[in-house]
Amino acid sequence: METTTLTPVLTKPGPYATVLVDVSEDSETGRQQHLARVRAACDDLAAQGAPTDVIERVATVLDEQTSAPAPVARLIVSTPEEIVYDELAMLRQDSAITSWDPLPDLTAWAAHRDAQVRFVLAVVDHAGGDVALWDSDVPEPRQETTAGGEIQYIHQVPVGGWASIEVQRTSENVWRHNAEDVVAEVRRMAAEHTPDAVLLAGDPTSCGIARRELADLHIPVTSLPTGQRHSDGGDQARDQAIREALHQIVIARRMRLVERTREAMGKGSGIATGVRDVADALVQGQVQTLLFDPARAGELELDPRDHPGLTFGAASVDGPVRADEALIAAAVLTEAEIVALPSAALGGAPVAGLLRWA
């Protein structure tokens, strides 16, 4: 997970109320169930000692209906003064997570967002294409546009002789120009937002043109087997193809990371393991990627006084805190990536850190 979006959270002094709760309303009683989940989460905050005004602020936001399709969860982080983080994700959160702590509880959120894929989806046909930038766990595109649009001679017509040949050539030129317009928009989004992948869907001929034009792109380009532009009933098949493609991207990314971790452990350099060593590496700004087992790391404590120089931005921490909260906060402030992996992939350790330098 890339962490820069979380940095502003730690620029405001705590303590922090954190709530991650399901806000889906996908049944006849969905609205009532949503409000009941919010009330239960707020009751948990009250039991942990959160002030009434903080709870009311959180409840007001969480009570809001969203237009996002189910499943959808909402993460709220509030200081005593204001909401400092509010984000939706396509996530079925069966049990709400609540905390009132010196540090925000971002463990479950980080574990979920680690599986997020940022991608450009281009649905292309002879007339051009729709190009959109997506984050896989956000229900709406971050950015979208339409490219191409030249329609004269878009269809080949069955007339005979030289006229037929000329129309065919003209049509193919239009298709190519429209596909090239789509490619230009894909390249722009790729340059501005560094997505993990580009997915192409739509007319096979136009997709083939686009894929050839994108052969030198620095990120993977995948053609989906289905998903015509403007087709009725095609969205469901296309969405399933997208999910399968994203799943393969996440698996490949995890495998590369596991291999890198094992290689570093085998060499005995370039990696820190265990809460103490990872915390010391974070003090030095050495950690490029924080690796953690959410369940194991959440069972441990870390005392910042044992690690001089370990700070948490504007958060005030005077004694032992949960190790996962502390390490994630320090990773955010040092711009380290955060990745959830089972401890078995970390040599049995609850946390590890791949280092920028040894």
FIMAR-492701 format. One line per 3 residues: number of its first residue (from 1); their letters; for each residue x negated, y negated, z of N, C-alpha, C. Coordinates in steps of 0.2 Angstrom, whole numbers, plus 5000, padded with zeros to 4 digits. Example, Ala and Ser with C-alpha at 12.3 -4.5 7.8 and 13.67 -1.06 7.14 Angstrom:
<sites>
1) AS) 4934,5028,5039,4938,5022,5039,4934,5016,5039  4936,5011,5035,4932,5005,5036,4936,5000,5039 .
</sites>
This chain:
<sites>
1) MET) 4996,5006,5000,5000,5000,5000,4996,4994,5000  4997,4989,4995,4994,4983,4995,4997,4978,5001  4993,4975,5005,4995,4972,5011,4996,4964,5011 .
4) TTL) 4995,4961,5006,4995,4954,5006,5002,4951,5008  5007,4954,5006,5014,4952,5007,5015,4952,5015  5011,4956,5019,5013,4956,5026,5008,4951,5030 .
7) TPV) 5004,4948,5026,4999,4943,5030,5003,4938,5034  5008,4934,5031,5011,4929,5034,5014,4931,5041  5016,4937,5041,5019,4940,5048,5015,4938,5054 .
10) LTK) 5008,4939,5053,5003,4939,5058,5001,4932,5059  5003,4927,5055,5001,4920,5056,5006,4916,5061  5011,4920,5063,5016,4917,5068,5015,4921,5075 .
13) PGP) 5014,4918,5080,5013,4921,5087,5019,4925,5089  5018,4931,5092,5023,4936,5094,5025,4934,5101  5028,4939,5104,5029,4946,5102,5034,4946,5096 .
16) YAT) 5035,4952,5093,5039,4953,5087,5044,4958,5088  5050,4957,5086,5056,4961,5085,5055,4964,5078  5055,4971,5078,5055,4974,5071,5061,4979,5071 .
19) VLV) 5064,4979,5066,5070,4983,5064,5070,4986,5057  5070,4992,5056,5071,4995,5050,5077,5000,5050  5082,4998,5046,5088,5001,5047,5092,5002,5040 .
22) DVS) 5096,5007,5040,5099,5009,5034,5105,5004,5033  5106,5000,5027,5111,4995,5026,5115,4997,5020  5115,5004,5019,5119,5007,5013,5127,5006,5015 .
25) EDS) 5131,5005,5010,5138,5005,5011,5141,5009,5005  5139,5015,5005,5141,5019,4999,5147,5024,5000  5151,5023,5005,5157,5027,5006,5163,5022,5008 .
28) ETG) 5169,5025,5009,5175,5022,5011,5174,5018,5017  5170,5021,5022,5169,5018,5028,5162,5015,5029  5159,5014,5023,5152,5011,5023,5151,5005,5026 .
31) RQQ) 5155,5000,5026,5154,4994,5029,5154,4995,5037  5159,4999,5039,5159,5000,5046,5153,5004,5049  5151,5008,5045,5145,5012,5047,5139,5008,5047 .
34) HLA) 5138,5003,5042,5133,4998,5042,5133,4994,5048  5138,4991,5050,5139,4987,5056,5137,4991,5062  5139,4997,5062,5138,5001,5068,5131,5003,5069 .
37) RVR) 5127,5004,5064,5120,5005,5064,5116,4999,5066  5119,4993,5064,5115,4987,5066,5116,4986,5073  5123,4987,5076,5124,4986,5083,5120,4991,5087 .
40) AAC) 5119,4997,5085,5115,5002,5089,5107,4999,5089  5105,4997,5083,5098,4994,5083,5097,4988,5088  5102,4984,5088,5101,4978,5092,5102,4980,5099 .
43) DDL) 5106,4985,5101,5106,4987,5108,5099,4990,5110  5096,4994,5105,5089,4996,5107,5084,4990,5108  5085,4985,5104,5080,4979,5105,5082,4976,5112 .
46) AAQ) 5088,4976,5114,5090,4973,5121,5087,4978,5126  5087,4984,5125,5085,4989,5131,5077,4988,5131  5074,4986,5126,5066,4985,5126,5064,4978,5129 .
49) GAP) 5069,4974,5130,5068,4967,5133,5068,4962,5128  5070,4962,5122,5070,4957,5117,5075,4952,5120  5074,4945,5119,5078,4940,5121,5085,4940,5117 .
52) TDV) 5090,4937,5120,5096,4937,5116,5096,4933,5110  5093,4928,5110,5093,4923,5104,5089,4927,5098  5084,4931,5100,5081,4935,5095,5085,4940,5092 .
55) IER) 5089,4944,5096,5093,4949,5094,5099,4946,5090  5102,4940,5092,5107,4937,5088,5104,4935,5081  5098,4933,5080,5095,4931,5074,5095,4937,5069 .
58) VAT) 5092,4942,5072,5091,4948,5068,5098,4951,5066  5103,4951,5071,5109,4954,5069,5113,4950,5063  5112,4944,5064,5115,4940,5058,5113,4941,5051 .
61) VLD) 5106,4943,5051,5103,4944,5044,5105,4952,5042  5105,4956,5047,5106,4963,5046,5113,4964,5044  5118,4960,5047,5125,4961,5046,5127,4960,5038 .
64) EQT) 5123,4956,5035,5124,4954,5028,5125,4960,5023  5130,4959,5019,5131,4964,5014,5126,4963,5008  5123,4968,5005,5119,4968,5000,5122,4971,4993 .
67) SAP) 5120,4968,4988,5123,4971,4981,5119,4977,4979  5114,4978,4983,5109,4984,4980,5113,4991,4981  5112,4995,4976,5115,5002,4977,5112,5006,4982 .
70) APV) 5116,5011,4985,5113,5015,4990,5108,5020,4986  5103,5023,4990,5102,5021,4997,5098,5014,4997  5099,5011,5003,5095,5004,5004,5094,5003,5011 .
73) ARL) 5088,5001,5013,5086,5000,5020,5083,4993,5020  5084,4990,5026,5081,4983,5027,5076,4983,5033  5071,4979,5031,5066,4978,5037,5066,4971,5039 .
76) IVS) 5067,4970,5045,5067,4963,5048,5061,4963,5053  5057,4957,5053,5052,4956,5058,5054,4949,5061  5055,4948,5067,5056,4941,5070,5052,4940,5076 .
79) TPE) 5049,4934,5076,5046,4931,5082,5051,4928,5086  5049,4925,5092,5054,4922,5096,5057,4916,5093  5054,4913,5087,5056,4907,5084,5059,4908,5078 .
82) EIV) 5058,4913,5074,5060,4914,5067,5059,4921,5064  5063,4922,5059,5062,4928,5055,5056,4927,5050  5051,4932,5051,5045,4931,5047,5044,4936,5041 .
85) YDE) 5049,4941,5041,5049,4946,5036,5056,4949,5035  5058,4949,5029,5064,4952,5027,5064,4955,5020  5065,4961,5020,5064,4965,5013,5068,4971,5013 .
88) LAM) 5071,4972,5007,5075,4978,5006,5071,4983,5002  5073,4989,5003,5069,4995,4999,5074,5000,4998  5073,5004,4992,5077,5009,4991,5075,5015,4995 .
91) LRQ) 5078,5016,5001,5076,5020,5006,5082,5022,5010  5083,5029,5011,5088,5031,5016,5084,5032,5023  5086,5028,5027,5083,5027,5034,5088,5031,5039 .
94) DSA) 5087,5037,5040,5092,5041,5044,5093,5038,5051  5087,5037,5054,5087,5034,5061,5083,5027,5061  5087,5022,5064,5084,5016,5064,5077,5016,5068 .
97) ITS) 5073,5011,5066,5066,5010,5070,5067,5003,5073  5066,5003,5079,5066,4996,5083,5060,4996,5087  5058,4990,5088,5053,4988,5093,5053,4981,5095 .
100) WDP) 5051,4980,5101,5049,4973,5104,5042,4974,5107  5037,4972,5103,5030,4973,5105,5026,4967,5104  5020,4967,5106,5015,4962,5105,5013,4962,5098 .
103) LPD) 5014,4968,5094,5012,4968,5087,5018,4971,5083  5019,4969,5077,5025,4972,5073,5024,4979,5072  5029,4983,5072,5029,4990,5070,5030,4991,5063 .
106) LTA) 5025,4992,5059,5025,4992,5052,5023,4999,5049  5023,5004,5054,5020,5010,5052,5025,5014,5047  5031,5014,5048,5036,5018,5044,5037,5014,5037 .
109) WAA) 5037,5008,5038,5037,5004,5031,5031,5005,5027  5025,5005,5030,5019,5006,5026,5019,5013,5023  5021,5018,5027,5021,5024,5024,5026,5025,5018 .
112) HRD) 5031,5022,5019,5036,5022,5013,5033,5018,5007  5031,5012,5008,5028,5007,5003,5022,5010,5000  5019,5014,5003,5013,5018,5000,5015,5022,4994 .
115) AQV) 5021,5024,4994,5023,5028,4988,5026,5024,4983  5026,5017,4984,5029,5013,4979,5024,5013,4972  5027,5012,4967,5024,5011,4960,5026,5005,4957 .
118) RFV) 5022,5000,4956,5023,4994,4952,5022,4996,4944  5028,4995,4940,5027,4997,4933,5031,4992,4929  5029,4992,4923,5032,4989,4917,5036,4994,4913 .
121) LAV) 5043,4992,4913,5047,4997,4909,5049,4993,4902  5047,4996,4897,5049,4993,4890,5054,4997,4887  5060,4995,4885,5065,4999,4882,5065,4996,4875 .
124) VDH) 5063,4999,4870,5062,4996,4863,5066,5000,4858  5068,4996,4853,5071,4999,4847,5069,4994,4841  5072,4995,4835,5070,4992,4829,5071,4984,4830 .
127) AGG) 5076,4982,4834,5077,4975,4835,5073,4972,4840  5069,4975,4844,5064,4972,4849,5065,4976,4855  5065,4973,4861,5065,4977,4867,5066,4973,4873 .
130) DVA) 5068,4976,4878,5069,4973,4885,5063,4975,4889  5060,4971,4892,5054,4972,4896,5055,4969,4903  5053,4974,4908,5054,4972,4915,5049,4974,4919 .
133) LWD) 5047,4970,4924,5042,4972,4929,5046,4975,4936  5045,4981,4938,5048,4984,4943,5044,4986,4949  5046,4986,4955,5043,4989,4960,5048,4995,4962 .
136) SDV) 5045,5001,4962,5050,5007,4962,5054,5007,4968  5053,5004,4974,5058,5004,4979,5062,4998,4980  5062,4994,4975,5066,4988,4975,5071,4988,4970 .
139) PEP) 5077,4987,4972,5083,4989,4968,5084,4984,4962  5080,4979,4961,5081,4974,4956,5074,4973,4953  5074,4972,4946,5067,4970,4943,5064,4964,4946 .
142) RQE) 5058,4963,4947,5054,4957,4949,5055,4952,4943  5054,4954,4937,5054,4950,4931,5057,4953,4925  5061,4950,4921,5063,4954,4915,5064,4949,4909 .
145) TTA) 5063,4951,4903,5064,4947,4897,5066,4951,4891  5067,4948,4886,5069,4951,4880,5064,4949,4874  5061,4953,4871,5056,4952,4865,5059,4954,4859 .
148) GGE) 5056,4951,4853,5058,4953,4847,5064,4950,4845  5068,4953,4841,5075,4950,4839,5076,4949,4832  5071,4950,4828,5072,4949,4820,5076,4955,4818 .
151) IQY) 5081,4953,4815,5086,4958,4813,5087,4959,4805  5085,4954,4801,5086,4955,4794,5082,4961,4791  5085,4965,4787,5082,4971,4784,5081,4976,4790 .
154) IHQ) 5084,4976,4795,5082,4981,4801,5084,4988,4799  5089,4988,4795,5092,4995,4793,5089,4997,4786  5087,5003,4785,5085,5005,4778,5092,5007,4774 .
157) VPV) 5093,5005,4768,5099,5006,4765,5098,5011,4759  5102,5015,4757,5101,5021,4752,5103,5018,4745  5099,5013,4743,5100,5011,4736,5094,5014,4732 .
160) GGW) 5095,5015,4726,5090,5019,4722,5085,5014,4719  5080,5017,4716,5074,5014,4712,5070,5010,4716  5067,5005,4713,5062,5000,4716,5065,4996,4722 .
163) ASI) 5071,4995,4721,5075,4991,4727,5074,4995,4733  5076,5001,4733,5075,5006,4739,5069,5005,4742  5063,5006,4738,5056,5006,4741,5055,4999,4744 .
166) EVQ) 5057,4994,4741,5055,4987,4744,5059,4986,4750  5066,4988,4751,5069,4987,4757,5066,4991,4762  5064,4997,4761,5061,5002,4766,5055,4999,4769 .
169) RTS) 5051,4996,4764,5045,4993,4766,5046,4987,4771  5051,4983,4769,5053,4977,4772,5056,4979,4779  5060,4984,4780,5063,4986,4786,5057,4988,4791 .
172) ENV) 5052,4992,4788,5047,4995,4792,5043,4989,4795  5042,4984,4791,5038,4978,4793,5042,4974,4799  5048,4974,4798,5052,4971,4803,5052,4975,4810 .
175) WRH) 5052,4982,4809,5052,4986,4815,5045,4985,4819  5040,4985,4814,5033,4984,4817,5032,4977,4821  5035,4972,4817,5034,4965,4820,5038,4965,4827 .
178) NAE) 5044,4968,4827,5048,4967,4833,5044,4971,4839  5041,4977,4837,5038,4981,4842,5031,4977,4844  5028,4974,4840,5022,4970,4842,5024,4964,4847 .
181) DVV) 5030,4961,4846,5032,4956,4851,5033,4959,4858  5036,4965,4858,5037,4969,4864,5030,4970,4867  5026,4973,4863,5019,4974,4866,5016,4968,4869 .
184) AEV) 5016,4962,4865,5014,4956,4868,5016,4954,4875  5023,4956,4876,5026,4954,4882,5023,4959,4888  5023,4965,4886,5020,4970,4890,5013,4968,4892 .
187) RRM) 5009,4966,4888,5002,4964,4889,5002,4958,4894  5006,4954,4893,5007,4948,4897,5008,4950,4904  5013,4954,4905,5015,4956,4912,5010,4960,4915 .
190) AAE) 5006,4965,4911,5001,4969,4914,4995,4964,4916  4994,4959,4913,4988,4954,4914,4990,4950,4921  4996,4948,4921,4998,4944,4927,4999,4948,4933 .
193) HTP) 5002,4954,4933,5004,4958,4939,5000,4964,4940  4996,4966,4936,4992,4973,4937,4996,4978,4939  5001,4981,4935,5005,4986,4937,5001,4993,4937 .
196) DAV) 5004,4998,4940,5001,5005,4940,5002,5008,4934  5007,5007,4930,5009,5010,4924,5013,5006,4919  5014,5008,4913,5019,5006,4908,5023,5012,4906 .
199) LLA) 5029,5011,4906,5034,5016,4904,5037,5014,4898  5037,5018,4892,5041,5016,4886,5047,5021,4885  5052,5018,4883,5059,5021,4882,5062,5018,4876 .
202) GDP) 5066,5022,4873,5070,5020,4867,5069,5023,4861  5069,5020,4855,5069,5023,4849,5062,5026,4848  5061,5032,4846,5055,5036,4845,5050,5032,4840 .
205) TSC) 5053,5030,4835,5048,5026,4830,5045,5020,4833  5049,5016,4836,5047,5010,4839,5043,5011,4845  5044,5016,4849,5040,5018,4855,5033,5020,4852 .
208) GIA) 5033,5024,4847,5027,5026,4844,5022,5020,4842  5025,5015,4838,5022,5009,4837,5019,5006,4843  5023,5005,4848,5021,5001,4854,5016,5005,4857 .
211) RRE) 5016,5012,4858,5011,5015,4861,5004,5015,4858  5004,5015,4851,4998,5014,4847,4995,5007,4848  4999,5002,4849,4997,4996,4850,4994,4995,4857 .
214) LAD) 4996,4999,4862,4994,4998,4869,4989,5003,4870  4986,5007,4865,4981,5012,4867,4975,5009,4871  4973,5003,4870,4967,5000,4873,4969,4997,4880 .
217) LHI) 4975,4998,4882,4977,4995,4889,4974,4998,4894  4972,4994,4900,4968,4997,4905,4972,5001,4910  4978,5002,4909,4983,5006,4914,4986,5011,4910 .
220) PVT) 4988,5017,4913,4992,5022,4909,4998,5020,4906  4999,5022,4900,5006,5021,4896,5009,5028,4895  5015,5029,4897,5019,5035,4897,5025,5034,4893 .
223) SLP) 5027,5038,4888,5033,5038,4884,5038,5042,4887  5044,5040,4889,5049,5044,4892,5053,5048,4886  5055,5053,4888,5059,5058,4883,5066,5055,4881 .
226) TGQ) 5069,5050,4885,5075,5048,4884,5076,5041,4885  5082,5038,4884,5083,5031,4886,5084,5026,4880  5089,5027,4876,5090,5022,4871,5092,5015,4873 .
229) RHS) 5090,5010,4870,5092,5003,4872,5099,5002,4870  5103,4999,4875,5110,4998,4874,5114,5004,4873  5112,5010,4875,5116,5016,4874,5121,5017,4879 .
232) DGG) 5127,5019,4878,5132,5021,4883,5130,5027,4886  5130,5028,4893,5129,5034,4896,5122,5036,4896  5117,5032,4893,5110,5034,4893,5106,5032,4899 .
235) DQA) 5109,5028,4904,5105,5025,4909,5104,5031,4914  5108,5035,4915,5107,5041,4920,5101,5045,4918  5101,5047,4912,5096,5051,4910,5089,5048,4910 .
238) RDQ) 5089,5041,4908,5083,5037,4908,5081,5036,4915  5085,5035,4920,5083,5034,4927,5080,5040,4930  5083,5046,4928,5080,5052,4930,5073,5053,4927 .
241) AIR) 5072,5051,4921,5065,5052,4918,5060,5047,4921  5063,5041,4923,5058,5036,4926,5056,5039,4933  5061,5042,4937,5059,5045,4943,5054,5050,4943 .
244) EAL) 5055,5055,4938,5050,5060,4937,5043,5057,4935  5043,5052,4931,5036,5049,4929,5033,5046,4935  5037,5042,4939,5034,5039,4945,5032,5044,4950 .
247) HQI) 5035,5049,4950,5033,5055,4955,5026,5057,4953  5025,5059,4947,5019,5061,4944,5013,5056,4945  5015,5050,4945,5010,5044,4946,5008,5044,4953 .
250) VIA) 5013,5045,4958,5011,5045,4965,5007,5051,4967  5009,5057,4964,5005,5063,4966,4998,5062,4963  4997,5060,4957,4990,5059,4954,4986,5054,4958 .
253) RRM) 4989,5049,4961,4986,5044,4965,4984,5047,4971  4988,5050,4974,4986,5053,4981,4981,5059,4980  4981,5062,4975,4976,5067,4974,4969,5064,4973 .
256) RLV) 4969,5059,4969,4962,5055,4968,4960,5053,4975  4964,5050,4979,4962,5048,4985,4960,5053,4990  4963,5059,4990,4961,5065,4994,4954,5067,4992 .
259) ERT) 4953,5067,4985,4946,5070,4983,4941,5065,4985  4942,5058,4985,4937,5053,4987,4936,5054,4994  4941,5055,4998,4940,5056,5005,4936,5062,5007 .
262) REA) 4937,5068,5004,4934,5074,5005,4926,5073,5003  4925,5069,4997,4918,5068,4995,4915,5064,5000  4918,5059,5002,4914,5054,5007,4913,5058,5014 .
265) MGK) 4918,5062,5016,4916,5066,5022,4911,5071,5021  4911,5074,5015,4905,5079,5013,4898,5076,5013  4898,5070,5011,4892,5066,5011,4890,5063,5018 .
268) GSG) 4895,5062,5022,4894,5059,5028,4893,5052,5028  4895,5048,5023,4894,5041,5022,4900,5038,5018  4901,5032,5019,4906,5028,5016,4913,5029,5019 .
271) IAT) 4914,5032,5025,4920,5033,5028,4919,5033,5036  4924,5030,5039,4924,5031,5046,4930,5035,5048  4930,5039,5054,4935,5043,5056,4936,5042,5063 .
274) GVR) 4943,5043,5065,4945,5042,5072,4946,5035,5074  4950,5033,5079,4953,5027,5080,4947,5022,5082  4942,5024,5086,4937,5020,5088,4932,5018,5083 .
277) DVA) 4930,5022,5078,4926,5021,5073,4929,5016,5068  4936,5018,5066,4939,5014,5061,4940,5007,5064  4942,5006,5070,4943,4999,5073,4936,4995,5073 .
280) DAL) 4931,4999,5074,4924,4995,5074,4923,4993,5067  4924,4997,5062,4923,4996,5055,4928,4990,5053  4934,4990,5055,4938,4984,5054,4936,4977,5056 .
283) VQG) 4932,4978,5062,4929,4972,5065,4924,4969,5060  4921,4973,5057,4915,4971,5052,4918,4970,5045  4925,4971,5044,4928,4970,5037,4926,4975,5032 .
286) QVQ) 4923,4981,5035,4921,4986,5030,4926,4990,5027  4932,4991,5030,4937,4995,5028,4941,4993,5022  4940,4997,5016,4943,4995,5010,4950,4998,5010 .
289) TLL) 4951,5005,5013,4957,5008,5013,4958,5011,5020  4963,5009,5023,4965,5013,5030,4969,5019,5028  4967,5025,5030,4971,5031,5029,4974,5033,5036 .
292) FDP) 4980,5034,5037,4983,5036,5043,4988,5041,5043  4989,5046,5048,4994,5050,5049,4999,5047,5053  5005,5045,5051,5010,5041,5055,5011,5044,5061 .
295) ARA) 5013,5050,5061,5015,5054,5068,5009,5054,5073  5003,5056,5070,4997,5057,5075,4995,5050,5077  4994,5045,5073,4992,5038,5075,4996,5035,5080 .
298) GEL) 5003,5036,5079,5008,5033,5083,5008,5036,5090  5004,5041,5092,5004,5044,5098,4998,5041,5102  4994,5038,5099,4987,5035,5102,4988,5028,5104 .
301) ELD) 4983,5026,5108,4983,5019,5110,4976,5016,5108  4976,5010,5108,4969,5006,5106,4969,5000,5111  4964,4999,5114,4963,4993,5118,4958,4988,5115 .
304) PRD) 4960,4983,5112,4956,4978,5109,4950,4976,5113  4950,4976,5119,4944,4974,5123,4938,4979,5123  4940,4985,5120,4934,4990,5119,4931,4988,5112 .
307) HPG) 4934,4983,5108,4931,4982,5101,4930,4975,5101  4925,4972,5103,4924,4964,5103,4925,4962,5096  4929,4957,5094,4929,4954,5088,4935,4957,5084 .
310) LTF) 4939,4962,5087,4945,4964,5084,4951,4959,5086  4953,4956,5081,4959,4951,5082,4965,4953,5077  4970,4949,5079,4977,4951,5076,4980,4944,5074 .
313) GAA) 4976,4940,5071,4979,4934,5069,4982,4930,5075  4988,4927,5074,4991,4923,5079,4994,4928,5085  4994,4934,5084,4997,4939,5089,4993,4939,5095 .
316) SVD) 4996,4939,5101,4992,4939,5107,4992,4946,5110  4987,4949,5111,4986,4956,5113,4982,4956,5119  4984,4958,5125,4980,4957,5131,4978,4964,5134 .
319) GPV) 4981,4970,5131,4979,4976,5134,4980,4982,5129  4980,4988,5131,4982,4993,5126,4988,4993,5122  4988,4994,5116,4994,4994,5112,4994,5001,5107 .
322) RAD) 4999,5002,5104,4999,5008,5100,4994,5007,5094  4990,5013,5093,4984,5013,5089,4987,5011,5081  4992,5014,5079,4995,5013,5073,4996,5006,5071 .
325) EAL) 5000,5002,5076,5001,4995,5076,4995,4991,5075  4990,4992,5079,4984,4988,5080,4980,4989,5073  4979,4995,5071,4975,4996,5065,4978,4994,5059 .
328) IAA) 4985,4994,5058,4988,4992,5052,4988,4984,5052  4989,4981,5058,4988,4973,5059,4981,4971,5057  4976,4975,5059,4969,4973,5057,4968,4974,5050 .
331) AVL) 4971,4979,5047,4970,4981,5040,4973,4975,5036  4979,4973,5038,4983,4968,5034,4978,4961,5034  4975,4960,5040,4971,4953,5040,4965,4954,5037 .
334) TEA) 4962,4960,5035,4956,4960,5032,4957,4963,5024  4964,4962,5022,4965,4964,5015,4964,4971,5013  4964,4976,5018,4963,4983,5016,4969,4986,5014 .
337) EIV) 4969,4990,5010,4975,4994,5008,4977,4999,5013  4983,5001,5013,4985,5006,5018,4989,5012,5015  4986,5018,5017,4989,5024,5014,4991,5029,5019 .
340) ALP) 4996,5032,5019,4998,5037,5023,4997,5044,5021  4993,5048,5024,4991,5055,5023,4991,5059,5029  4993,5066,5028,4992,5070,5034,4985,5071,5036 .
343) SAA) 4985,5072,5043,4978,5072,5046,4974,5078,5043  4977,5083,5040,4974,5089,5037,4969,5086,5031  4972,5081,5028,4968,5078,5023,4962,5073,5025 .
346) LGG) 4962,5072,5032,4957,5067,5035,4953,5071,5039  4952,5078,5038,4948,5082,5042,4950,5083,5049  4957,5082,5050,4960,5083,5057,4960,5077,5061 .
349) APV) 4957,5071,5058,4958,5065,5062,4964,5062,5061  4967,5058,5066,4973,5054,5065,4973,5048,5060  4966,5045,5060,4965,5040,5055,4958,5040,5052 .
352) AGL) 4957,5037,5047,4951,5036,5044,4951,5030,5040  4945,5028,5038,4944,5022,5034,4939,5023,5028  4941,5022,5022,4936,5022,5017,4933,5015,5016 .
355) LRW) 4926,5015,5016,4923,5009,5017,4921,5005,5011  4921,4998,5011,4918,4994,5006,4911,4995,5005  4907,4996,5010,4900,4998,5010,4898,5002,5016 .
358) A) 4893,5006,5015,4891,5010,5021,4887,5007,5026 .
</sites>
